[in-house]
Amino acid sequence: MTYPSRAAQYRELQVLSASPARLTVLLFEHLEVVMRRAQTAIRSDAIEQRVENLGRAREIVSELLGTLDLERGGDIAVDLSMLYSFLLGELLDVGMKRDAIRLGRLIGIVNTLSTAFSEATRQLEEAGSTPLAASA
């Protein structure tokens, strides 16, 4: 078995066995990876990789946006909805303008969110809580 196929199997197992909160963390981690790949592609003028990775980034942000429960999530869910909508618009604009510096700022925002969700998930897991997917 090759390394890529073992890595894919590991990722699949990780996703299948993850709690909703852990899935959110995995989405943020993957979002940051594809955004960094897009940034590298912009800097090296690799059009296909730029388009592919920015497309993946938009798909992930759309998934995060789609999981929000605005009724039960209250102000936090509304704020996250606005932030995710902002990220979607910025990702579109960055792709058209090929702005690696601006994309770097977006990566910083995603990194901050990823760190916060990761820490919240860790605390919930330590407390034995099972968070709702919609509260992400």
N, CA, C and O atoms as CSV, one atom per row, in Angstrom:
chain,resi,resn,atom,element,x,y,z
A,1,MET,N,N,0.850,-1.170,0.000
A,1,MET,CA,C,0.000,0.000,0.000
A,1,MET,C,C,0.902,1.241,0.000
A,1,MET,O,O,1.866,1.311,0.761
A,2,THR,N,N,0.590,2.196,-0.838
A,2,THR,CA,C,1.410,3.387,-0.957
A,2,THR,C,C,1.057,4.390,0.135
A,2,THR,O,O,-0.004,4.318,0.755
A,3,TYR,N,N,1.977,5.327,0.350
A,3,TYR,CA,C,1.746,6.344,1.372
A,3,TYR,C,C,0.493,7.165,1.098
A,3,TYR,O,O,-0.308,7.361,2.012
A,4,PRO,N,N,0.286,7.662,-0.149
A,4,PRO,CA,C,-0.936,8.450,-0.392
A,4,PRO,C,C,-2.222,7.694,-0.084
A,4,PRO,O,O,-3.174,8.273,0.440
A,5,SER,N,N,-2.255,6.397,-0.408
A,5,SER,CA,C,-3.491,5.652,-0.139
A,5,SER,C,C,-3.665,5.408,1.359
A,5,SER,O,O,-4.793,5.399,1.852
A,6,ARG,N,N,-2.577,5.214,2.083
A,6,ARG,CA,C,-2.677,5.061,3.536
A,6,ARG,C,C,-3.113,6.367,4.183
A,6,ARG,O,O,-3.917,6.373,5.115
A,7,ALA,N,N,-2.580,7.463,3.684
A,7,ALA,CA,C,-2.975,8.769,4.220
A,7,ALA,C,C,-4.453,9.024,3.953
A,7,ALA,O,O,-5.158,9.544,4.818
A,8,ALA,N,N,-4.924,8.666,2.771
A,8,ALA,CA,C,-6.341,8.844,2.430
A,8,ALA,C,C,-7.222,7.976,3.319
A,8,ALA,O,O,-8.283,8.416,3.762
A,9,GLN,N,N,-6.790,6.751,3.582
A,9,GLN,CA,C,-7.558,5.873,4.464
A,9,GLN,C,C,-7.610,6.447,5.876
A,9,GLN,O,O,-8.653,6.408,6.529
A,10,TYR,N,N,-6.495,6.973,6.337
A,10,TYR,CA,C,-6.450,7.569,7.667
A,10,TYR,C,C,-7.402,8.755,7.760
A,10,TYR,O,O,-8.158,8.877,8.724
A,11,ARG,N,N,-7.365,9.633,6.752
A,11,ARG,CA,C,-8.263,10.797,6.732
A,11,ARG,C,C,-9.719,10.360,6.715
A,11,ARG,O,O,-10.553,10.938,7.411
A,12,GLU,N,N,-10.024,9.342,5.921
A,12,GLU,CA,C,-11.399,8.857,5.839
A,12,GLU,C,C,-11.854,8.323,7.197
A,12,GLU,O,O,-12.967,8.618,7.633
A,13,LEU,N,N,-11.019,7.554,7.860
A,13,LEU,CA,C,-11.350,7.031,9.182
A,13,LEU,C,C,-11.524,8.168,10.182
A,13,LEU,O,O,-12.430,8.143,11.015
A,14,GLN,N,N,-10.647,9.164,10.090
A,14,GLN,CA,C,-10.721,10.317,10.973
A,14,GLN,C,C,-12.066,11.041,10.811
A,14,GLN,O,O,-12.686,11.430,11.800
A,15,VAL,N,N,-12.508,11.217,9.573
A,15,VAL,CA,C,-13.767,11.898,9.297
A,15,VAL,C,C,-14.953,11.059,9.748
A,15,VAL,O,O,-15.881,11.575,10.371
A,16,LEU,N,N,-14.926,9.767,9.436
A,16,LEU,CA,C,-16.059,8.897,9.762
A,16,LEU,C,C,-16.269,8.743,11.261
A,16,LEU,O,O,-17.395,8.535,11.713
A,17,SER,N,N,-15.194,8.845,12.031
A,17,SER,CA,C,-15.314,8.635,13.470
A,17,SER,C,C,-15.370,9.939,14.263
A,17,SER,O,O,-15.408,9.907,15.493
A,18,ALA,N,N,-15.376,11.073,13.586
A,18,ALA,CA,C,-15.305,12.369,14.268
A,18,ALA,C,C,-16.669,12.851,14.743
A,18,ALA,O,O,-17.703,12.573,14.134
A,19,SER,N,N,-16.634,13.574,15.841
A,19,SER,CA,C,-17.838,14.256,16.334
A,19,SER,C,C,-18.112,15.451,15.418
A,19,SER,O,O,-17.238,15.864,14.655
A,20,PRO,N,N,-19.320,16.003,15.495
A,20,PRO,CA,C,-19.601,17.200,14.688
A,20,PRO,C,C,-18.618,18.344,14.951
A,20,PRO,O,O,-18.215,19.043,14.022
A,21,ALA,N,N,-18.239,18.530,16.201
A,21,ALA,CA,C,-17.280,19.593,16.530
A,21,ALA,C,C,-15.915,19.297,15.919
A,21,ALA,O,O,-15.262,20.197,15.391
A,22,ARG,N,N,-15.483,18.047,15.987
A,22,ARG,CA,C,-14.189,17.661,15.405
A,22,ARG,C,C,-14.238,17.802,13.889
A,22,ARG,O,O,-13.238,18.182,13.280
A,23,LEU,N,N,-15.372,17.507,13.266
A,23,LEU,CA,C,-15.504,17.694,11.811
A,23,LEU,C,C,-15.322,19.162,11.432
A,23,LEU,O,O,-14.717,19.475,10.407
A,24,THR,N,N,-15.844,20.049,12.257
A,24,THR,CA,C,-15.675,21.473,12.001
A,24,THR,C,C,-14.195,21.843,12.059
A,24,THR,O,O,-13.709,22.601,11.219
A,25,VAL,N,N,-13.489,21.316,13.035
A,25,VAL,CA,C,-12.050,21.568,13.152
A,25,VAL,C,C,-11.324,21.030,11.918
A,25,VAL,O,O,-10.451,21.702,11.369
A,26,LEU,N,N,-11.682,19.826,11.483
A,26,LEU,CA,C,-11.045,19.242,10.288
A,26,LEU,C,C,-11.311,20.097,9.045
A,26,LEU,O,O,-10.432,20.267,8.200
A,27,LEU,N,N,-12.525,20.628,8.944
A,27,LEU,CA,C,-12.842,21.510,7.817
A,27,LEU,C,C,-11.962,22.759,7.843
A,27,LEU,O,O,-11.421,23.162,6.813
A,28,PHE,N,N,-11.821,23.360,8.998
A,28,PHE,CA,C,-10.974,24.547,9.100
A,28,PHE,C,C,-9.517,24.224,8.767
A,28,PHE,O,O,-8.852,24.999,8.080
A,29,GLU,N,N,-9.028,23.101,9.244
A,29,GLU,CA,C,-7.645,22.715,8.947
A,29,GLU,C,C,-7.453,22.522,7.448
A,29,GLU,O,O,-6.457,22.972,6.881
A,30,HIS,N,N,-8.400,21.860,6.814
A,30,HIS,CA,C,-8.301,21.640,5.367
A,30,HIS,C,C,-8.454,22.962,4.612
A,30,HIS,O,O,-7.784,23.184,3.604
A,31,LEU,N,N,-9.329,23.828,5.095
A,31,LEU,CA,C,-9.506,25.136,4.475
A,31,LEU,C,C,-8.185,25.903,4.462
A,31,LEU,O,O,-7.807,26.492,3.449
A,32,GLU,N,N,-7.501,25.887,5.580
A,32,GLU,CA,C,-6.220,26.595,5.646
A,32,GLU,C,C,-5.203,25.995,4.670
A,32,GLU,O,O,-4.452,26.726,4.024
A,33,VAL,N,N,-5.182,24.689,4.567
A,33,VAL,CA,C,-4.252,24.023,3.641
A,33,VAL,C,C,-4.534,24.424,2.194
A,33,VAL,O,O,-3.608,24.780,1.466
A,34,VAL,N,N,-5.789,24.372,1.768
A,34,VAL,CA,C,-6.088,24.691,0.367
A,34,VAL,C,C,-5.884,26.176,0.082
A,34,VAL,O,O,-5.536,26.555,-1.036
A,35,MET,N,N,-6.100,27.012,1.091
A,35,MET,CA,C,-5.840,28.439,0.887
A,35,MET,C,C,-4.337,28.701,0.745
A,35,MET,O,O,-3.928,29.535,-0.062
A,36,ARG,N,N,-3.528,28.002,1.516
A,36,ARG,CA,C,-2.066,28.153,1.378
A,36,ARG,C,C,-1.595,27.636,0.012
A,36,ARG,O,O,-0.702,28.217,-0.605
A,37,ARG,N,N,-2.194,26.555,-0.444
A,37,ARG,CA,C,-1.858,26.053,-1.778
A,37,ARG,C,C,-2.236,27.070,-2.852
A,37,ARG,O,O,-1.490,27.279,-3.808
A,38,ALA,N,N,-3.391,27.697,-2.690
A,38,ALA,CA,C,-3.834,28.718,-3.643
A,38,ALA,C,C,-2.880,29.908,-3.618
A,38,ALA,O,O,-2.566,30.480,-4.662
A,39,GLN,N,N,-2.429,30.273,-2.443
A,39,GLN,CA,C,-1.495,31.390,-2.320
A,39,GLN,C,C,-0.179,31.077,-3.051
A,39,GLN,O,O,0.366,31.924,-3.758
A,40,THR,N,N,0.309,29.869,-2.870
A,40,THR,CA,C,1.520,29.447,-3.577
A,40,THR,C,C,1.284,29.457,-5.084
A,40,THR,O,O,2.154,29.875,-5.849
A,41,ALA,N,N,0.117,29.002,-5.505
A,41,ALA,CA,C,-0.209,28.977,-6.932
A,41,ALA,C,C,-0.286,30.392,-7.503
A,41,ALA,O,O,0.144,30.624,-8.633
A,42,ILE,N,N,-0.823,31.327,-6.744
A,42,ILE,CA,C,-0.885,32.711,-7.204
A,42,ILE,C,C,0.526,33.253,-7.386
A,42,ILE,O,O,0.832,33.891,-8.393
A,43,ARG,N,N,1.372,32.995,-6.413
A,43,ARG,CA,C,2.751,33.512,-6.463
A,43,ARG,C,C,3.552,32.909,-7.615
A,43,ARG,O,O,4.432,33.563,-8.176
A,44,SER,N,N,3.245,31.672,-7.961
A,44,SER,CA,C,3.997,31.017,-9.039
A,44,SER,C,C,3.253,31.052,-10.375
A,44,SER,O,O,3.692,30.444,-11.351
A,45,ASP,N,N,2.137,31.759,-10.413
A,45,ASP,CA,C,1.319,31.899,-11.618
A,45,ASP,C,C,0.849,30.545,-12.165
A,45,ASP,O,O,0.806,30.335,-13.377
A,46,ALA,N,N,0.503,29.640,-11.259
A,46,ALA,CA,C,-0.016,28.317,-11.623
A,46,ALA,C,C,-1.550,28.420,-11.639
A,46,ALA,O,O,-2.211,28.215,-10.621
A,47,ILE,N,N,-2.078,28.733,-12.781
A,47,ILE,CA,C,-3.498,29.051,-12.919
A,47,ILE,C,C,-4.396,27.895,-12.497
A,47,ILE,O,O,-5.336,28.090,-11.727
A,48,GLU,N,N,-4.116,26.709,-12.990
A,48,GLU,CA,C,-4.975,25.557,-12.689
A,48,GLU,C,C,-5.033,25.272,-11.194
A,48,GLU,O,O,-6.110,25.032,-10.648
A,49,GLN,N,N,-3.877,25.297,-10.527
A,49,GLN,CA,C,-3.841,25.035,-9.086
A,49,GLN,C,C,-4.540,26.156,-8.309
A,49,GLN,O,O,-5.212,25.898,-7.311
A,50,ARG,N,N,-4.376,27.403,-8.774
A,50,ARG,CA,C,-5.051,28.526,-8.119
A,50,ARG,C,C,-6.560,28.334,-8.171
A,50,ARG,O,O,-7.244,28.423,-7.152
A,51,VAL,N,N,-7.065,28.071,-9.362
A,51,VAL,CA,C,-8.506,27.918,-9.551
A,51,VAL,C,C,-9.029,26.726,-8.742
A,51,VAL,O,O,-10.060,26.824,-8.076
A,52,GLU,N,N,-8.318,25.616,-8.806
A,52,GLU,CA,C,-8.747,24.406,-8.094
A,52,GLU,C,C,-8.799,24.628,-6.584
A,52,GLU,O,O,-9.785,24.279,-5.936
A,53,ASN,N,N,-7.748,25.204,-6.031
A,53,ASN,CA,C,-7.689,25.363,-4.580
A,53,ASN,C,C,-8.606,26.462,-4.065
A,53,ASN,O,O,-9.177,26.324,-2.983
A,54,LEU,N,N,-8.762,27.546,-4.810
A,54,LEU,CA,C,-9.731,28.559,-4.389
A,54,LEU,C,C,-11.147,28.008,-4.478
A,54,LEU,O,O,-11.996,28.342,-3.651
A,55,GLY,N,N,-11.406,27.167,-5.476
A,55,GLY,CA,C,-12.711,26.513,-5.578
A,55,GLY,C,C,-12.975,25.609,-4.381
A,55,GLY,O,O,-14.073,25.608,-3.824
A,56,ARG,N,N,-11.969,24.843,-3.994
A,56,ARG,CA,C,-12.121,23.985,-2.806
A,56,ARG,C,C,-12.352,24.819,-1.552
A,56,ARG,O,O,-13.169,24.471,-0.701
A,57,ALA,N,N,-11.622,25.920,-1.454
A,57,ALA,CA,C,-11.787,26.795,-0.286
A,57,ALA,C,C,-13.217,27.331,-0.218
A,57,ALA,O,O,-13.825,27.348,0.852
A,58,ARG,N,N,-13.750,27.766,-1.351
A,58,ARG,CA,C,-15.128,28.265,-1.367
A,58,ARG,C,C,-16.120,27.162,-1.007
A,58,ARG,O,O,-17.105,27.421,-0.315
A,59,GLU,N,N,-15.872,25.935,-1.467
A,59,GLU,CA,C,-16.748,24.813,-1.119
A,59,GLU,C,C,-16.753,24.568,0.388
A,59,GLU,O,O,-17.806,24.326,0.979
A,60,ILE,N,N,-15.583,24.630,1.002
A,60,ILE,CA,C,-15.489,24.393,2.446
A,60,ILE,C,C,-16.207,25.489,3.215
A,60,ILE,O,O,-16.953,25.207,4.153
A,61,VAL,N,N,-15.984,26.749,2.821
A,61,VAL,CA,C,-16.655,27.852,3.506
A,61,VAL,C,C,-18.173,27.739,3.321
A,61,VAL,O,O,-18.938,28.012,4.247
A,62,SER,N,N,-18.597,27.339,2.132
A,62,SER,CA,C,-20.032,27.136,1.892
A,62,SER,C,C,-20.581,26.037,2.789
A,62,SER,O,O,-21.693,26.159,3.303
A,63,GLU,N,N,-19.830,24.983,2.980
A,63,GLU,CA,C,-20.246,23.897,3.877
A,63,GLU,C,C,-20.364,24.410,5.308
A,63,GLU,O,O,-21.340,24.112,5.996
A,64,LEU,N,N,-19.377,25.179,5.758
A,64,LEU,CA,C,-19.436,25.750,7.104
A,64,LEU,C,C,-20.654,26.657,7.250
A,64,LEU,O,O,-21.344,26.621,8.269
A,65,LEU,N,N,-20.912,27.457,6.246
A,65,LEU,CA,C,-22.066,28.352,6.256
A,65,LEU,C,C,-23.371,27.559,6.304
A,65,LEU,O,O,-24.304,27.929,7.016
A,66,GLY,N,N,-23.427,26.482,5.552
A,66,GLY,CA,C,-24.634,25.663,5.488
A,66,GLY,C,C,-24.936,24.894,6.756
A,66,GLY,O,O,-26.074,24.469,6.956
A,67,THR,N,N,-23.952,24.703,7.619
A,67,THR,CA,C,-24.183,23.948,8.855
A,67,THR,C,C,-24.667,24.823,10.005
A,67,THR,O,O,-25.047,24.309,11.057
A,68,LEU,N,N,-24.657,26.127,9.815
A,68,LEU,CA,C,-25.079,27.012,10.903
A,68,LEU,C,C,-26.579,26.908,11.156
A,68,LEU,O,O,-27.376,26.856,10.220
A,69,ASP,N,N,-26.946,26.880,12.411
A,69,ASP,CA,C,-28.354,26.920,12.818
A,69,ASP,C,C,-28.573,28.302,13.420
A,69,ASP,O,O,-28.269,28.540,14.589
A,70,LEU,N,N,-29.104,29.210,12.605
A,70,LEU,CA,C,-29.242,30.596,13.030
A,70,LEU,C,C,-30.253,30.763,14.161
A,70,LEU,O,O,-30.149,31.701,14.951
A,71,GLU,N,N,-31.221,29.868,14.243
A,71,GLU,CA,C,-32.217,29.962,15.311
A,71,GLU,C,C,-31.626,29.554,16.656
A,71,GLU,O,O,-31.781,30.264,17.650
A,72,ARG,N,N,-30.958,28.428,16.683
A,72,ARG,CA,C,-30.424,27.925,17.948
A,72,ARG,C,C,-29.057,28.501,18.278
A,72,ARG,O,O,-28.662,28.539,19.443
A,73,GLY,N,N,-28.337,28.947,17.268
A,73,GLY,CA,C,-26.979,29.444,17.478
A,73,GLY,C,C,-26.895,30.876,17.953
A,73,GLY,O,O,-25.835,31.327,18.388
A,74,GLY,N,N,-28.004,31.598,17.872
A,74,GLY,CA,C,-28.035,32.967,18.376
A,74,GLY,C,C,-27.085,33.904,17.646
A,74,GLY,O,O,-26.808,33.755,16.456
A,75,ASP,N,N,-26.598,34.872,18.408
A,75,ASP,CA,C,-25.731,35.907,17.842
A,75,ASP,C,C,-24.436,35.343,17.265
A,75,ASP,O,O,-23.930,35.847,16.262
A,76,ILE,N,N,-23.902,34.306,17.890
A,76,ILE,CA,C,-22.651,33.721,17.391
A,76,ILE,C,C,-22.858,33.152,15.992
A,76,ILE,O,O,-22.025,33.347,15.107
A,77,ALA,N,N,-23.959,32.454,15.797
A,77,ALA,CA,C,-24.241,31.880,14.477
A,77,ALA,C,C,-24.447,32.978,13.436
A,77,ALA,O,O,-24.002,32.845,12.296
A,78,VAL,N,N,-25.113,34.050,13.820
A,78,VAL,CA,C,-25.325,35.176,12.900
A,78,VAL,C,C,-23.982,35.811,12.545
A,78,VAL,O,O,-23.717,36.109,11.380
A,79,ASP,N,N,-23.140,36.014,13.557
A,79,ASP,CA,C,-21.816,36.595,13.313
A,79,ASP,C,C,-20.968,35.690,12.415
A,79,ASP,O,O,-20.289,36.172,11.508
A,80,LEU,N,N,-21.008,34.388,12.668
A,80,LEU,CA,C,-20.258,33.449,11.829
A,80,LEU,C,C,-20.800,33.449,10.400
A,80,LEU,O,O,-20.034,33.356,9.441
A,81,SER,N,N,-22.101,33.553,10.265
A,81,SER,CA,C,-22.710,33.609,8.940
A,81,SER,C,C,-22.182,34.810,8.154
A,81,SER,O,O,-21.844,34.694,6.976
A,82,MET,N,N,-22.117,35.950,8.813
A,82,MET,CA,C,-21.597,37.150,8.150
A,82,MET,C,C,-20.109,36.992,7.818
A,82,MET,O,O,-19.658,37.416,6.755
A,83,LEU,N,N,-19.360,36.385,8.725
A,83,LEU,CA,C,-17.932,36.180,8.483
A,83,LEU,C,C,-17.704,35.207,7.332
A,83,LEU,O,O,-16.860,35.457,6.472
A,84,TYR,N,N,-18.443,34.107,7.305
A,84,TYR,CA,C,-18.308,33.140,6.215
A,84,TYR,C,C,-18.711,33.765,4.876
A,84,TYR,O,O,-18.076,33.503,3.855
A,85,SER,N,N,-19.752,34.580,4.879
A,85,SER,CA,C,-20.174,35.272,3.655
A,85,SER,C,C,-19.082,36.229,3.188
A,85,SER,O,O,-18.805,36.328,1.993
A,86,PHE,N,N,-18.470,36.924,4.124
A,86,PHE,CA,C,-17.345,37.807,3.804
A,86,PHE,C,C,-16.205,37.002,3.172
A,86,PHE,O,O,-15.649,37.400,2.149
A,87,LEU,N,N,-15.861,35.865,3.792
A,87,LEU,CA,C,-14.780,35.026,3.261
A,87,LEU,C,C,-15.087,34.558,1.842
A,87,LEU,O,O,-14.206,34.555,0.982
A,88,LEU,N,N,-16.332,34.165,1.599
A,88,LEU,CA,C,-16.713,33.723,0.249
A,88,LEU,C,C,-16.492,34.833,-0.776
A,88,LEU,O,O,-15.917,34.602,-1.840
A,89,GLY,N,N,-16.949,36.022,-0.450
A,89,GLY,CA,C,-16.764,37.150,-1.366
A,89,GLY,C,C,-15.303,37.477,-1.589
A,89,GLY,O,O,-14.881,37.745,-2.714
A,90,GLU,N,N,-14.538,37.454,-0.520
A,90,GLU,CA,C,-13.108,37.749,-0.626
A,90,GLU,C,C,-12.376,36.691,-1.446
A,90,GLU,O,O,-11.495,37.020,-2.241
A,91,LEU,N,N,-12.737,35.424,-1.256
A,91,LEU,CA,C,-12.091,34.357,-2.026
A,91,LEU,C,C,-12.358,34.529,-3.517
A,91,LEU,O,O,-11.470,34.296,-4.337
A,92,LEU,N,N,-13.565,34.932,-3.870
A,92,LEU,CA,C,-13.882,35.195,-5.281
A,92,LEU,C,C,-13.029,36.342,-5.814
A,92,LEU,O,O,-12.454,36.250,-6.898
A,93,ASP,N,N,-12.956,37.417,-5.042
A,93,ASP,CA,C,-12.212,38.592,-5.479
A,93,ASP,C,C,-10.712,38.314,-5.564
A,93,ASP,O,O,-10.047,38.747,-6.505
A,94,VAL,N,N,-10.187,37.596,-4.585
A,94,VAL,CA,C,-8.768,37.238,-4.585
A,94,VAL,C,C,-8.430,36.415,-5.831
A,94,VAL,O,O,-7.376,36.600,-6.439
A,95,GLY,N,N,-9.326,35.515,-6.200
A,95,GLY,CA,C,-9.099,34.692,-7.382
A,95,GLY,C,C,-9.048,35.513,-8.653
A,95,GLY,O,O,-8.230,35.255,-9.536
A,96,MET,N,N,-9.915,36.497,-8.746
A,96,MET,CA,C,-9.937,37.336,-9.946
A,96,MET,C,C,-8.746,38.287,-9.994
A,96,MET,O,O,-8.194,38.541,-11.065
A,97,LYS,N,N,-8.353,38.810,-8.839
A,97,LYS,CA,C,-7.265,39.798,-8.799
A,97,LYS,C,C,-5.897,39.173,-8.554
A,97,LYS,O,O,-4.871,39.846,-8.654
A,98,ARG,N,N,-5.890,37.882,-8.231
A,98,ARG,CA,C,-4.641,37.153,-7.974
A,98,ARG,C,C,-3.784,37.846,-6.914
A,98,ARG,O,O,-2.598,38.105,-7.117
A,99,ASP,N,N,-4.412,38.134,-5.795
A,99,ASP,CA,C,-3.786,38.906,-4.727
A,99,ASP,C,C,-3.340,37.986,-3.588
A,99,ASP,O,O,-4.123,37.659,-2.696
A,100,ALA,N,N,-2.071,37.576,-3.633
A,100,ALA,CA,C,-1.533,36.645,-2.630
A,100,ALA,C,C,-1.446,37.283,-1.252
A,100,ALA,O,O,-1.598,36.593,-0.243
A,101,ILE,N,N,-1.208,38.573,-1.192
A,101,ILE,CA,C,-1.107,39.254,0.104
A,101,ILE,C,C,-2.473,39.288,0.787
A,101,ILE,O,O,-2.587,39.003,1.979
A,102,ARG,N,N,-3.482,39.631,0.039
A,102,ARG,CA,C,-4.847,39.649,0.583
A,102,ARG,C,C,-5.273,38.251,1.003
A,102,ARG,O,O,-5.922,38.080,2.035
A,103,LEU,N,N,-4.912,37.261,0.214
A,103,LEU,CA,C,-5.219,35.881,0.579
A,103,LEU,C,C,-4.511,35.512,1.881
A,103,LEU,O,O,-5.059,34.774,2.700
A,104,GLY,N,N,-3.304,36.020,2.071
A,104,GLY,CA,C,-2.582,35.784,3.320
A,104,GLY,C,C,-3.336,36.317,4.529
A,104,GLY,O,O,-3.334,35.694,5.591
A,105,ARG,N,N,-3.976,37.461,4.369
A,105,ARG,CA,C,-4.789,38.019,5.463
A,105,ARG,C,C,-5.985,37.115,5.765
A,105,ARG,O,O,-6.344,36.904,6.923
A,106,LEU,N,N,-6.592,36.587,4.702
A,106,LEU,CA,C,-7.724,35.669,4.887
A,106,LEU,C,C,-7.262,34.388,5.584
A,106,LEU,O,O,-7.973,33.841,6.427
A,107,ILE,N,N,-6.087,33.922,5.230
A,107,ILE,CA,C,-5.527,32.728,5.882
A,107,ILE,C,C,-5.360,33.001,7.379
A,107,ILE,O,O,-5.602,32.121,8.204
A,108,GLY,N,N,-4.947,34.214,7.724
A,108,GLY,CA,C,-4.827,34.582,9.137
A,108,GLY,C,C,-6.159,34.505,9.868
A,108,GLY,O,O,-6.225,34.030,11.002
A,109,ILE,N,N,-7.219,34.975,9.217
A,109,ILE,CA,C,-8.563,34.898,9.805
A,109,ILE,C,C,-8.964,33.438,10.013
A,109,ILE,O,O,-9.462,33.062,11.074
A,110,VAL,N,N,-8.737,32.624,8.981
A,110,VAL,CA,C,-9.091,31.202,9.060
A,110,VAL,C,C,-8.270,30.506,10.142
A,110,VAL,O,O,-8.790,29.658,10.867
A,111,ASN,N,N,-7.002,30.857,10.251
A,111,ASN,CA,C,-6.154,30.261,11.286
A,111,ASN,C,C,-6.676,30.604,12.673
A,111,ASN,O,O,-6.700,29.745,13.555
A,112,THR,N,N,-7.091,31.842,12.874
A,112,THR,CA,C,-7.650,32.257,14.166
A,112,THR,C,C,-8.925,31.470,14.482
A,112,THR,O,O,-9.102,30.985,15.599
A,113,LEU,N,N,-9.808,31.349,13.492
A,113,LEU,CA,C,-11.035,30.569,13.684
A,113,LEU,C,C,-10.717,29.101,13.960
A,113,LEU,O,O,-11.316,28.487,14.844
A,114,SER,N,N,-9.789,28.552,13.215
A,114,SER,CA,C,-9.408,27.147,13.382
A,114,SER,C,C,-8.887,26.894,14.793
A,114,SER,O,O,-9.259,25.913,15.436
A,115,THR,N,N,-8.030,27.783,15.261
A,115,THR,CA,C,-7.471,27.651,16.607
A,115,THR,C,C,-8.576,27.734,17.658
A,115,THR,O,O,-8.590,26.959,18.615
A,116,ALA,N,N,-9.499,28.673,17.477
A,116,ALA,CA,C,-10.590,28.841,18.445
A,116,ALA,C,C,-11.501,27.614,18.471
A,116,ALA,O,O,-11.854,27.125,19.544
A,117,PHE,N,N,-11.881,27.115,17.291
A,117,PHE,CA,C,-12.742,25.931,17.237
A,117,PHE,C,C,-12.020,24.702,17.793
A,117,PHE,O,O,-12.628,23.871,18.468
A,118,SER,N,N,-10.746,24.595,17.510
A,118,SER,CA,C,-9.968,23.464,18.018
A,118,SER,C,C,-9.919,23.479,19.546
A,118,SER,O,O,-10.101,22.445,20.187
A,119,GLU,N,N,-9.673,24.647,20.120
A,119,GLU,CA,C,-9.621,24.764,21.576
A,119,GLU,C,C,-10.988,24.507,22.201
A,119,GLU,O,O,-11.084,23.821,23.218
A,120,ALA,N,N,-12.046,25.051,21.601
A,120,ALA,CA,C,-13.399,24.823,22.121
A,120,ALA,C,C,-13.749,23.341,22.060
A,120,ALA,O,O,-14.337,22.796,22.994
A,121,THR,N,N,-13.387,22.697,20.963
A,121,THR,CA,C,-13.657,21.263,20.813
A,121,THR,C,C,-12.891,20.458,21.849
A,121,THR,O,O,-13.431,19.522,22.438
A,122,ARG,N,N,-11.631,20.820,22.073
A,122,ARG,CA,C,-10.817,20.125,23.080
A,122,ARG,C,C,-11.463,20.243,24.448
A,122,ARG,O,O,-11.542,19.264,25.190
A,123,GLN,N,N,-11.922,21.434,24.783
A,123,GLN,CA,C,-12.558,21.647,26.088
A,123,GLN,C,C,-13.860,20.854,26.202
A,123,GLN,O,O,-14.146,20.280,27.253
A,124,LEU,N,N,-14.642,20.819,25.136
A,124,LEU,CA,C,-15.883,20.045,25.153
A,124,LEU,C,C,-15.599,18.551,25.309
A,124,LEU,O,O,-16.285,17.854,26.056
A,125,GLU,N,N,-14.589,18.072,24.602
A,125,GLU,CA,C,-14.246,16.653,24.689
A,125,GLU,C,C,-13.743,16.295,26.076
A,125,GLU,O,O,-14.050,15.218,26.588
A,126,GLU,N,N,-12.975,17.184,26.688
A,126,GLU,CA,C,-12.495,16.934,28.051
A,126,GLU,C,C,-13.640,16.921,29.055
A,126,GLU,O,O,-13.614,16.173,30.032
A,127,ALA,N,N,-14.645,17.757,28.804
A,127,ALA,CA,C,-15.799,17.830,29.703
A,127,ALA,C,C,-16.807,16.712,29.442
A,127,ALA,O,O,-17.749,16.520,30.210
A,128,GLY,N,N,-16.595,15.970,28.334
A,128,GLY,CA,C,-17.487,14.873,28.008
A,128,GLY,C,C,-18.762,15.321,27.324
A,128,GLY,O,O,-19.723,14.555,27.257
A,129,SER,N,N,-18.795,16.538,26.818
A,129,SER,CA,C,-19.980,17.051,26.132
A,129,SER,C,C,-19.998,16.581,24.690
A,129,SER,O,O,-18.956,16.298,24.098
A,130,THR,N,N,-21.194,16.505,24.140
A,130,THR,CA,C,-21.368,16.193,22.730
A,130,THR,C,C,-22.036,17.403,22.089
A,130,THR,O,O,-23.257,17.551,22.157
A,131,PRO,N,N,-21.219,18.290,21.452
A,131,PRO,CA,C,-21.795,19.486,20.870
A,131,PRO,C,C,-22.618,19.178,19.626
A,131,PRO,O,O,-22.435,18.147,18.980
A,132,LEU,N,N,-23.509,20.077,19.311
A,132,LEU,CA,C,-24.339,19.931,18.119
A,132,LEU,C,C,-23.592,20.439,16.900
A,132,LEU,O,O,-22.827,21.399,16.988
A,133,ALA,N,N,-23.812,19.797,15.767
A,133,ALA,CA,C,-23.179,20.244,14.523
A,133,ALA,C,C,-23.645,21.642,14.173
A,133,ALA,O,O,-22.867,22.441,13.652
A,134,ALA,N,N,-24.899,21.951,14.450
A,134,ALA,CA,C,-25.468,23.227,14.075
A,134,ALA,C,C,-24.909,24.382,14.899
A,134,ALA,O,O,-25.071,25.544,14.526
A,135,SER,N,N,-24.260,24.076,16.001
A,135,SER,CA,C,-23.730,25.155,16.832
A,135,SER,C,C,-22.393,25.648,16.336
A,135,SER,O,O,-21.853,26.618,16.869
A,136,ALA,N,N,-21.846,24.991,15.316
A,136,ALA,CA,C,-20.563,25.417,14.767
A,136,ALA,C,C,-20.781,26.697,14.113
A,136,ALA,O,O,-19.845,27.277,13.564
